[in-house]
Amino acid sequence: MELVEANVNAVKMSKEQKKLIRKQIKACNILLKHDGIRTASHVTKNLVLANGGLGNGVSREQLCEAMKEMGELETIIMSPHKPYAFVTYSSEQSAQKAHGLLNGHVLHCGDNSVTLYLSFVDSVPCEAEEHVPLPEGLSLVEDFVSSEEEAVLLAAVDWSTFDDVTAQKALKHRRVKHYGYEFRYDTNNVDKDKPLSVGIPDECVPILESCLKDGHIGAMPDQLTVNQYQPGKGIPPHVDTHSAFEDTILSLSLGSKTVMEFRHPDGRVVAVLLPGRSLLVMKGESRYLWSHGITPRKFDMVPACDPQPPAAITPDLGNPGNLTLSKRGTRTSFTFRRIRRLPCQCAFPSVCDSQGAPSAPVPSPPSPPSLPRCHGDVARLEEEYVHRVYNAIAPHFSSTRHSPWPRVCHFLSSLAPGAVVADVGCGNGKYLGVNPEVVALGCDRSIALVHICTERGFQAFVSDALNVPMRTASCDACISIAVIHHFSTPERRLAAVRELMRLLKPGGRALIYVWALEQEYNKQRSKYLKDQSREPSGSHSTTKSRSEGSASPRRTVNSHGDAGVTDVGRPDTEVSGPVDQRPDEDQAHNGKLSVHTNRTAFNSQDLLVPWHLKDGKGKAGKGRKGEREAGNSVFHRYYHVFQQGEIEKVCGQVAGVKVQTSYHDQGNWCVILVKD
């Protein structure tokens, strides 16, 4: 950076050149501040390219095309989700040439354009390659069918007309046909007594005979589901219903390649590249225990060279520097299964519906959960009624969170240029781009929403709100919008505020929004209550509300089953105020959480709030559904709604913090805090 500043002083430059140098210096400062990358004041063979990373939508091929014109390249390292890359030339002369000619160069990447800022570095990260095993029972066979066989299979599926014999469905982002038996998305099962009149197409028989011969299956499948995905679309995590199908499931990928993610209940995630014309075989643990899904995005991060043999491509564990971007196209999957005639006796009874496990991890239980009494209760409540629910509804939730709230925008816009802002519980990142003059970083408990943030070009990472992996006093401002009300004990809500204050520099400010018990304030009803008048009496609303805790809106998206969520345990039960806002007597007596009726005044502070997904438009995947009600999938989320003065009282328990202002904004209590 000293070299850059020396050049500024030594040469009389034009306004454009001065502007370029200022931006280059700013890029150096950001790299040092947020990633610990220290640039060099002398010429080396190594360069760091700000804005030239995978996180900016730049592929390895595009970057290489621009850089190789300056000289012979030795290595290019592109880490997952990062907005920068490292380049090493064979000589210092080539690196110096690139530094002089490509600084400020605009790189066109399809519909996206980025401006590169280059700086010398003494060394580049050492990216050690580590083999990541596939889930047990999972295998991938590449080039299982030829290009000619692929064309025959695709031609066998007629999408031009709708018919009952294949139970064709037109969902929001994909088309579906069933053969042999229809998979019912309203029950997550098949009607085994009602086979369809059309069985598996004859064109598939040679392929299935090959599967038999190769030992992938022990008997011929009798059910086929064909999904056609539009470019960039996906399917959230799900487990195929145990009681519906036998052990082995075959998935044949035709057309565009994609990345499928497998998730273990313990939190492990393994990403697997599915090339076109490949066969994925799921048996045993990978079929019964691991969920599988495809995150919606336009580009996938894939190895620059196909891994040999086929294996997981998890960027964080494999060779993270040897990645590039692959643009998705139209993909068609043929999923072959065999109908189960007897109850499932798999080795995973805790997740098997045939062996007494609920058919979904997030059901609406016959008896609502109790208020937490110990740490174990806290973990179970928040995992089941916050984390799992938001992972199930994440795509639909994101589609309803697109309009930033004006007073949050005002807070962000009031910050000085270059200020560092942490959005803790950032959801889909709708506030990360409000003020382009600040450095905004987001974190969220939901990996699905963090993926959405990175797809939008924002910097975000997975973290809970009680232990954010950022340095103490590193932020000029923090925001926590509609997050703290998901923590189920006073101690954890206080800990969340303390963590925000830890992140702030002295003099820094934090903005907190929580859902309010008082949805009517100063004789004004919140929009959450106002929308009730537009619906039939007794209906469960799905109208959009400006209060983050509201039920889902009528405008839905398809979701087969994968939220601003944080790590969210004994709630407050003493409530003052009008009689119609006091805790429900039965709830207070038996310690059970009540299920709130949407668009009505709250009767207690600790409750379960429904989220509705209409079948055929928005849908949770197998193993992710809630109760079924009037054709809807219903999920329930835990909330602690704050009464007037409560959030100020919580903040007052944190040393060195002053409440600058507090207010009520459309059904939310809000505070701005200042760190002494």
N, C-alpha and C positions, 0 to 999 in steps of 0.2 A: 504494500500500500504506500510505503514511503517513496518507492520508485514512481508511482503514479503522481503523487503530490509534487515530486521534484520536477517531473515533466510539465506540470501545470505552471510552475514558477519560471522554468527555463525558456519556454516557448510562448510567443504571443499567438493566441489562438482565437478562432472565430467563436461566436456565441454557440453555434452548434457543437463545436469541439469541446468547449467548456461544459456544456450540458452533458455531453457524453462522459466526460471525465468525472463529473459529479455523480452520475448514475453508477459509474464503475466503482467509485469509492463507496457509495452506499451499498452496492452489492457485496463488496468485501466486508463491510461492517456487519451486514446481516448474516453472512456465512460464518463469521467469527462468533457472533453473539448467540446464534441459535443452533449451530452445528459444530462449533469449536474448530472450524477450518481456518487456519492461519495462512494468509497469502504471503508470498516471498517478495522481497524488494530487489531481487536480482533475477537474471534470466536463468531458467531451468528447462529441462525437456518436458516438464509436467505442467498442465494447465487445468484449472477448474473453470467450468463454464456455467455461470449463473443463468438460469432460465433454460438450460439445455437438457433438463432431466425428463425422466419418464412421467414425473408428476405434472409436467407442463404439456404433456401430449406429444413429446418428441420421441420418435423411434430411433433405435440404434442405426438403422439403415439411412435415415434422413440425416442424422448427425454425422455419420461416417462420410456421406457424399459431400458434405460441406467441408469437413476437416481434411480429407485426403488430398484436396487440391493444394494444400499448403506444404505437403511433404509426406514422407513415409510414416505411417502410424504403427506404433507398437501395441498399444492397448487402448480400449475405451471401457470405462467402468460406469455403469448406470444402475444405481441402487433403487429398489422399489419405492415408488411414491415420492421420491426426492425431486426438488426443482433444480437440480444441478447434476453435472456429470464430470468425470475426470478423463482427460486425454493425455496420453504420453506419446511423444514423437521420437523418432530414432535419433534426432539431433536437436541441439539447442537452436540452431539456425531456423529450422522448420517451425519450432514452437514460437520463436520470436516473430517470424513472418505471420503466423496465425494470430498472434497477439496484436500485431499492428494492423492487419487487414480485416480481421473478423470482429473486432470490438464494435458493438453497435450494429452488427449484421442482423438483418431480419430474416429469420428462417420460416418458410411457409410449410406448414404441416397440415395439408388438407384444408379444412375450413378454419384452421387455427394458425395464428402467426405469433412468433416469439422473437424478442430481441436478445441477442447473446451478449454477455459481458464476460470477458476472459481475464484471468489473473494467473500469475505463476504460483506454483506451490513446490515445496521441496520434495514432497513424496506424496504418493497416492495410497489409499487404503489397501490393505492386503485382504483380498476376498478369498477365504478358504472354502473350498467346495465340500459339502457334507451331504451324503446320501440320505434322503428321507424315505423310509419305507412306506409302501401303500398300506392302508388298513387291512387287517387280517381277513382273508377270504376274497379280496378284490384283485382282479387281474384285468389287463388291457392288452388286446391283440390288435396291433396296427395293420392296416391294409388287409383287413379280413375279407373284404369284397373288392372286386375290381371296379374300374371306372364304368365298364359296360354293365356289370351287375347293379351298380348304384343307379344308373340311368333306368334300368328295367324296374327296380323297386320304386323309384320316385314316380315313374309313369303309371304304376299300378294303383296309385292313390289319386282319385278324382276329387279335386276340391271345388270343381265348378258348380256342383249342385248339392243342395242339402237333402239328406234322406234319413229315414228312420232306421234303415237296416244297418247302418254303421254308426248310428247315434252321434252324428257329426255335431260339434259345438263350435261356435265362433266366439272365443273369449277375447278379452281386450287386446292382448298382444300375442296371441297364438291361436292356431286352429287345431282342433282335435278330432280324431276319428277312432272308433272302437270296433274291433272285430272279435267275433266269438261270444264275448260277454261285454256289457257296458260297465265301465267303472263309474259309479255314481258319486259325484262330488258333493252331493247333499248328505250322504251317509258315510263317505269314505270307504265304501265297500262295493261288492257286486251282488246282484240278485242271482244266485246260483241256479234257481229254478226257472229262470227266464233267459235262455241263451238267445243271442241275436240270430237272425235268419242267414246271415253271411258270416262264414268262418274266416280264418286267416287266409289271405290271398295265396293262390297257387304259386305266384312268383317268389314267395318267401320260403317255400318248402325246400328247395335245394340248399338254401342258407342254413335252415334249421337242421337238415340232415348232416351238414358239415359240422355243426355244433355237437350233434350226437356222436359223430365219428371221432371228433377231437376230444371228447370227454367233458365238454363244458356243461352239458346237461345230461340227465339220465332218462328223461322222457320228453316227448314232444309237447311244447306249449299249446294251450288251447285259447289263449287270450292275447290280443295285440292292441296296444294303444299307440297311435301315430300322432306326434306333436310336431307342428311346424312353427318355428320361432322366427319372428321378424328380427332384423338386425338390431342388436343392442338389448334385446329383451331376455328375460331369464325366468327362473322358477325358484321360489324360496325354499329353504331347507325342509325336508320331510322324510319320513320313513314309510315305505309301502306297508299298508296294513297287514299285520301278521295273519289274522284269521281269513284274509281274502285270498292270499297266494302262497304257493309252496316256496321252498327255500331259494332256488336259483332264479335270478332275474337277469335277463339279457337286454342290453341297450345298444343298439346299432346307430352310430352317428353318420349322417349323410349331409353333404354340403359343407357349410363352413365349420371350421374347428372352433372349439370353445374351451373354457376352463370350468370344471365342476369342482365344487368344494365339498369335502366330507368333514362332518363335525361329530366328534365324540362327546358323550355327556360330560366328560371331565374337562371339556374346554379345548381339547386339541383340535386343530384345523389342518387338513391336508388338501392341497389343491392339486388336481390332476388334469393335465392337458388331454383333451379328447380330439384327436385329429379326425378329419373327414374320412369316412370308410373304415373307422375303427370299431371294434366290439368291446364293450365294457361288460364284465361278468361279475355280478355281486352274489356272494355266497356267505353263509354263516354270519360272523360278527359284522362284516361290512353291510350285509343286507338287513339284519335284524336290529343292530344297535346304533350304527352310525347313520346320521341323517345325511342326505345329499341334496344339493341345490346348485343353481347357477345365478350368480349375482348379476342384475341388469347393469350393463355398461357397454359403451361403444367399442372400447378397446380392452384387450386382455394383455397382461404382462406374461410373456412366455419366454422360454430359453431361446437365445439367439441361434443355438444349434440344438436340434432335437436330442433329448437325453437318450442314452443307450445303456441298459435296456429301459423300457418304459417305466417310469417311476414318478413319485410325487415331484411337483415343481414348486413347492412352497417357497416363495422368494426369500422369506426371512431365514430359512434353514438350509436351502440349497446353495447355489452359487449366486448370491444376490447381485453381483456385478455383471453377470453374463445374461442380461435380460434385454428384451426389446418389446415393442408393442405390436399386437396383431389386431387388425380391424375386423370386427365381426360382420358376417354376412348372414344370409338366410340359412337356417339349420333345420333339418328334419330328423327326428329321432323315432326309431322303431323299437318299442319296448315290449318284449315277449315275456309272458308269465304263464304259469299253470295254476288253475283254480284249485284251491284247497278244499277237500271234501271232509276232512276230519279236523278237530281242534289242533291248533299249533302246540307243539311240545318242545319248542326251542329252548336253548340254554340261557335265555335272557327273560325270565318271568317278570322282572320288575318293569319291563316295557312291553310285555306281550298281552294283548287284549284277550286272547284265548285263555290265559292263565290268571285272569283277574285284575290285571293292570288296567287303569283307565285308558281309553282309546286315544287320549291326548294328554300331554303334560299340563295343559292349562284348561281344565274343565271348569264349568260352573258347578261346584260340588253341591250335593243335596243339602249338606249342612255347611254353611259358610265357615271360613277359618276363624279361629279364636285370636284375640289380641295376643301379641307376643309376651311371654313371661320370662324368657331366658334367651341367651345368645343363639341357641339352636333354633328357637322359634323365629327369631328375627331373620336369620339366614333363610329359613324355609319360606317364610311369608314373602320376603322381597324377591327371592329367586323365582317363586311360582307365580306371583301376582304383579311383578314389575318386569324383571329381566326377561323371563320366557315370553311373556305377553308381547312386549315390545319387539322382541326378535321375530315373533310370529306375524305381527302386523306392520313391520317396518316399511315395506314399500308403499302400502296404502297410507300409513301415517305420514310418510314423507310427502305424498301427493297432496295432503291437506295442509301442509305447513309451508306455504310459499309466499305469504304476505308479511313482511316484517312489521312489528308494531311501531307506530310513530314515535312514542316516547322513548323506546329503546333505541331507535334510529337517532333521535336527538342526542341521547347520551353518547353514542358512538361518534357522531359527527362533531361533538364538542371537544374531542381529544386532539392533541397536537399532532402534526405530521410526524411520522416515525415512531409514535407511541406503540408499545407492545401490549396487546390485548389478549387475554385468555378467556375463551368462551367455554366454561366448564359445564358439560352437558349440552353440547352444541347441536344435537339432533342431526338434521340434514344440512346444517351449515347455512341456514338462511340469513344469519347475521354476520357471517365471516366476510362477506363482500360488501357490506353496507358502506364502509369508509375505506376507499382504496389507498388513502394516505397513511394508514396505520398498518402495523404488522400484526395480523390476526391469526391466532392459533386456536384450534378447537380440540376438545377431547370428549369422548362419549363412551358409555358402557357398552353400547351396541355396535358390534363390528359391522353389521349391515349398514347402519347409518354413516359410520366412518367411511365405508366404501363409497357411499353416495357423495360425501364431502370431497373425497379425493377425485372422483369422476368429474366434479364441478371445478376442479382446479384449486381447491382449498387445502391448506395444511391442517391435518387433523390426525389424531391417534387414539387408540383404544386405552381407556383408563377409567377408574372409578373416581368419584368426586372427593373421596376421603384421603386419597394418596396420589396426588397428581405428580408425575415424574418431571417436575420443572424446578429450577433452582429457587431457593427462598429469595424474596425481594427482587424478582426478575421481571415483574409486570408493572406497567403504568396503570392498567385498569383490568378489571375482571367483570364478567357478567355471568349470572346464573339465572336463566329464564325457565321457569316452570320445571324445576328440578328438585329442590329441597323438600317439596311436599310429598315426594315418593319415599322419604326415609321414615321408618316406622317407630322411632323412639325419640324423645327429646334430646338424649345424649348424642345421637347420630346427626340430628338436625343441627345441633350446636357445633359438632365436629366439622360439618360441611362448611359452615360460616368461617370457622377458624382456619380451614384449609385455604379458603379464598384470601383471607387476610395474610396468611403466610406467603402467598405468591406476590402480594402487592409490595411495591417499593414504599418507603415513607412518603406520605403525601398522595399516594395512589388512591383511586376510587373504585368502588365495586357497586354494581347495580344488581339487585335481587328481586325477582318476581316469584310469588307463590299464590296458589289458588285461594280465594277468600271464602270463608264461611258466609259472609254477608254479600250475597249476590244482589241485594237491593241496598243502595247507600245514597244518602242525601236525596231521598225520594226518587232516585233514578234506578230503574231495573237494568241489570247488565244485559248485554246482547244474548247471553246464554239463556236467560229467562224469557227475554222478548221473543225469541224464536219459537217458544212453545206455542204461541197463539197461532202460528201458521200450520200447525199439525193437528190431525184428528185427535180427539180426546182419548187419552190412554195409550197413545202410540209411543214407541221408543224412538226418540228423535235421532236423525242422522244429519242434521243441518249444521253447517260450519259455524263455529263460535269463535270469538276472539279470545276466549278463555281456553288456555292450552289443555285443560283437563276434560274438555267436552267430548261428546261422542263423535264418531266419524261422520263426515258430511255425505250428502247424497251423491256427490260426484266421486265415484269410486274407481279403483283400478283393479285389474285381475291380480290375485296373489294366491298361489298354490300353497303357500305355507311359510316365508322368512320375514328410534324413537329416541328423542333425547332421553337417554337412560343413563343413570349413574348407579354406582354401587349403593344401593339403598338399604333395628330393630325395636318398648312399651309405650304406647301412645298416650297423649294427654286426654283425659276424659272430663275434666272440669271445664264447663263452658258457661259463660254468663250471657245475658242478652235476652231477647224476646223468647217467649215460650216455644214458638214454632221453630226456633233454631237451637233448642237444647237437645242433648243426646237422647236417642230413642231409649225408653225405659227398659224394654226387653233386652236391648243390646247391652246396656249398662249392667243388667242383672246377670246375664249369662256369659258375658265377655265375648260374644260373637260379633263379627263385622257384618253390618247390614249392606245389602245391595241397593245402591242409589237408583232412583227413577230419574232418568235424564230429563233435563229442562225443568226441574222443580227445585224448590229451596232445599238446602241441606238440612237433615234432621240429626246429624251427628258429625263430629269432626273426623273420625276414622271410619272409612267406608270403602266399598268396592264400586267402581264406576264402570259401566258396560261400554264396550266398543263393538259396533255392529259392522259386519261385513256381509253384503248381499251375495248369495250364491250365484255363480255365473259372472259376477263382475269383480268382486273382491273375495278372496278365499284363502283360508289358511291350509297349509299342507297337512298331509296325513301325519298324525302325531303332534299336531299343533292346533287343533281346533278347540273351540270352547263349546258351550251348549248350543243346541239348535233351537231357534225360536222363530216361528213365522217365516221360514225360508232363509233365515240369517244364521251366520256363525257369530256367536256372541262371546267376547272375551271380557275378563274383568281385571281391572287395574287397581292396586291399592293406592289410596290418597289419604293424607292428613291435611284437611283444609284449615287454614289459619284464621283465627278470629282477630278482630281489630286489636292492635297493639301487641300481638303475640310475636310477630317477627322482629319488632323493635326490642322486645324483652329478650329474645334469644341473642340478638346482636349485642345487647348491652352487657352480656356475660363475657364477651371477648375483650381482653385487656388491650388498651391502645387503639380503640376504635371509636369513632364518633359517628352518630347517625346525622348526616347532613340534611336529609329531607326524607319524608315518607308520604305516600299518597295511595289512593285507590284508583285503579285503572281497569275499567271493564271487567269487574269480577275478580281482580287480583290485588293483593296487597304488595306494595313495592317500597323498597328503601334504597337510598344511595348512601353508602358508607365511605368514610375517609379514614385512612390509616395515619395515626399520629407519627 
